[in-house]
């Protein structure tokens, strides 16, 4: 009885917190535009440290000042509200500055996966009809080489922070943030598509604000709000990182400790700055286990997302550090957080907590009938954080959005408390180190080789990195050097992390009764 009482008390407190914080960021009956968050933070937390990267740090006042200078530059370039601007950068202070600079002129930010192959990158640039590209120093040469490509002909401006005339002293600047309406598109995020082409997930201003406020109500407390330090090591082009290491900390005026990439030395150096919130995916926690003595004492909460947390990693982390990891669940189409088991209860790793405030979850069978507690089915969700749809893909949108409900494509169930458990994926999605890999995309490349007439890609569990893609091909002719040829073919068309780790070349792949390749049997080979 006591545990149920405490459970419902937590829900009640979270609901009240969500209500209060929502009211704080509401104007004239509508949630404010997320592009105003930095301006608000610069007034409320002017002298607080906002961004820290290596030995560099800037306050919220300076953060806003620099972003405004860049916003003015964008306007001088002729960029307008509604234009799409590619953000092609690694983790850095510049990434944060550029992100808000784009938002502050009412433009749509399009963060790009820096690991994409050139062909994938060019497709995204053309598909989103980008008017400009913000590129960090390490990728300037790459973009310069691509300038001659057809896909970049409509891109009017390619720029970086080096193109800005920085003013050393912070001055008052006459600048008005161009606000978009709650229902308008503000972020376009590309994910790999099952058809072999990346799909653009459209998030509205309301999607962003709602999910950020939902995060706040679940993860943060009023008494700690002014003293949080977020550890930002996840790739910032990923929506999980944007939500937890950009939107949420700016909304709360918290410090953001930026780590440029997932590197042991850089992570240890960043941890010396005493973060209080740590966001990662399972493989990252696996790395911390390998480090064994990482300084984690300052961190009050460890949250994992983007992939299923293996029991092996959670147990090892608990044994080595004496700490527990909060399992979470989300997807880009939900902006992205759906649930977080923030109370660290002794539940199996598949439990990810109860849904965030204002979010409904329904478990359905193949006929879309709701299933009772404990029964596994497809997870559908509904709430103001659910995406607008897929960019230029009404048919793909209709497949997953029905009457306001989103078909996540994931399998799960709920227990008697309403806790959500994720049991697996109804699709063949492979998640490697937090990145989504769709087998059909790789299969299409393999089938482009004349000797290959069958192709199947499946995910295999790897003890150190989670899932890895493994390819099976049916071929005609000689098998001489075929594996190397196919690996080179993939390398010429796909991002590195999508290239299968192993290739099995067979004369014929097993088929099932319906004439499809039997992937279950392949798992047993």
Beta strands, then each sheet from edge to edge (+ up, - down):
strand 1: 26-27
strand 2: 30-31
strand 3: 49-53
strand 4: 56-59
strand 5: 84-88
strand 6: 108-111
strand 7: 132-135
strand 8: 157-159
strand 9: 185-191
strand 10: 199-204
strand 11: 229-232
strand 12: 255-258
strand 13: 277-280
strand 14: 301-304
strand 15: 326-331
strand 16: 336-340
strand 17: 360-364
strand 18: 377-382
strand 19: 389-390
strand 20: 401-402
strand 21: 405-414
strand 22: 420-425
strand 23: 430-432
strand 24: 435-437
strand 25: 452-462
strand 26: 466-475
strand 27: 502-506
sheet 1: 1+ 2-
sheet 2: 4+ 3- 12- 11- 13- 14- 15- 16+
sheet 3: 6+ 5+ 7+ 8+
sheet 4: 9+ 10- 19+
sheet 5: 17+ 18- 21+ 20-
sheet 6: 17+ 18- 21+ 22-
sheet 7: 23+ 24-
sheet 8: 25+ 26- 27-
end
